[in-house]
Amino acid sequence: MTLFIELLPAALWIIAVVMAANIIGLTVLRGQVFTPRSRRGAVNPVSWTVVMAHVASFIMAIVPFPVYALTADAMDVDVRAFYEQNALAGAIIVIVLVMAEIAVMYMQARHAMETEMDRRIGSAAGRDRNGGK
């Protein structure tokens, strides 16, 4: 049981990092983030599923720290020293990943807006060429 308690904060932190990395990767692919506008296909807005996954990822990024605080008394001294020594680096990593999620979701939303503008301008130009129909 002690081993489980000692590994729990690290396991939760790893889950948070993997979730954030997956959300970033999915959003980069769907949003065609690194594709120039001239070569970019149609981009859909950020789905609510991704938004909710981001919220879950944000919660998972926070959870390991209070879990450690609640279970630290049951841990070995060396394990506590490890967590305390690496807490700042772990917090910085998850904060950067959560901010990166926000940045790539913004870029996907912007690309989706550009897709919609191109669609509307294209349909308006088509009506003008066809005699205003």
VOGU-3710 file (C-alpha; in Angstrom, 3 decimals, decimal comma):
1> mtlfiellpa> 0,000/0,000/0,000  2,879/2,363/0,798  4,319/1,908/-2,696  0,939/2,842/-4,211  0,767/5,992/-2,106  4,338/6,909/-3,018  3,719/6,461/-6,744  0,276/8,095/-6,878  1,348/11,765/-7,279  3,879/10,848/-9,989
11> alwiiavvma> 1,346/8,675/-11,819  -1,247/11,467/-11,746  1,359/13,950/-12,998  2,324/11,614/-15,868  -1,354/11,216/-16,806  -1,718/15,020/-16,867  1,348/15,410/-19,093  0,178/12,694/-21,500  -3,327/14,226/-21,663  -1,911/17,677/-22,407
21> aniigltvlr> 0,475/16,334/-25,049  -2,381/14,449/-26,743  -4,615/17,516/-26,763  -1,807/19,625/-28,207  -1,049/17,038/-30,894  -4,700/16,591/-31,836  -5,268/20,329/-32,023  -2,124/20,899/-34,086  -3,304/18,265/-36,581  -6,949/19,351/-36,756
31> gqvftprsrr> -6,096/23,040/-36,806  -3,317/22,633/-39,375  -1,348/24,941/-37,098  1,960/24,754/-38,954  0,517/24,743/-42,480  0,768/28,043/-44,387  -2,597/29,604/-45,227  -1,994/29,227/-48,959  -1,706/25,421/-48,572  -4,181/24,955/-45,711
41> gavnpvswtv> -7,444/23,139/-46,309  -10,693/23,837/-44,509  -10,324/23,964/-40,729  -13,222/23,273/-38,375  -13,647/25,156/-35,090  -12,317/23,612/-31,885  -14,811/20,947/-30,858  -16,499/20,992/-27,472  -14,943/17,604/-26,823  -11,470/19,133/-27,075
51> vmahvasfim> -12,523/22,082/-24,901  -13,816/19,707/-22,218  -10,654/17,595/-22,534  -8,668/20,782/-21,941  -10,662/21,460/-18,764  -10,038/17,877/-17,617  -6,353/18,270/-18,456  -6,193/21,472/-16,425  -7,776/19,714/-13,445  -5,405/16,761/-13,841
61> aivpfpvyal> -2,464/19,192/-13,909  -3,471/20,501/-10,486  -4,457/17,234/-8,767  -0,996/15,678/-8,145  0,113/18,534/-5,895  -2,675/18,351/-3,280  -2,551/14,547/-3,495  1,120/14,743/-2,526  0,311/17,156/0,302  -2,332/14,771/1,653
71> tadamdvdvr> -0,204/11,630/1,387  3,303/12,936/2,207  3,165/11,728/5,823  2,765/8,113/4,657  5,800/8,300/2,342  9,404/7,381/2,912  11,773/10,300/3,596  13,683/9,740/0,342  10,476/9,772/-1,723  9,314/12,988/-0,054
81> afyeqnalag> 12,702/14,563/-0,763  12,400/13,540/-4,421  8,942/15,095/-4,767  9,937/18,281/-2,968  13,078/18,611/-5,056  11,158/18,215/-8,341  7,871/19,961/-7,490  8,798/23,289/-9,099  9,990/21,665/-12,324  6,837/19,519/-12,449
91> aiivivlvma> 4,621/22,553/-11,909  6,426/24,526/-14,615  6,078/21,663/-17,098  2,326/21,256/-16,591  1,743/25,020/-16,668  3,648/25,323/-19,946  1,693/22,406/-21,420  -1,680/23,846/-20,369  -0,685/27,229/-21,837  0,405/25,485/-25,036
101> eiavmymqar> -3,019/23,805/-25,208  -4,649/27,227/-25,034  -2,304/28,633/-27,677  -2,906/25,863/-30,214  -6,672/25,914/-29,585  -6,584/29,660/-30,272  -4,657/29,057/-33,484  -7,152/26,396/-34,601  -10,033/28,769/-33,854  -8,306/31,504/-35,851
111> hametemdrr> -7,748/29,163/-38,796  -11,399/28,082/-38,622  -12,417/31,752/-38,710  -10,247/32,270/-41,797  -11,872/29,219/-43,430  -15,322/30,667/-42,741  -14,303/34,087/-44,074  -12,960/32,486/-47,267  -16,221/30,523/-47,643  -18,403/33,608/-47,217
121> igsaagrdrn> -16,275/35,848/-49,413  -16,172/33,130/-52,065  -19,957/32,694/-52,031  -20,497/36,476/-52,121  -18,119/36,804/-55,075  -19,987/33,974/-56,835  -23,317/35,811/-56,407  -21,829/39,002/-57,825  -20,548/37,177/-60,908  -23,954/35,577/-61,464
131> ggk> -25,856/38,844/-61,588  -26,550/39,254/-57,863  -28,407/35,946/-57,521
//
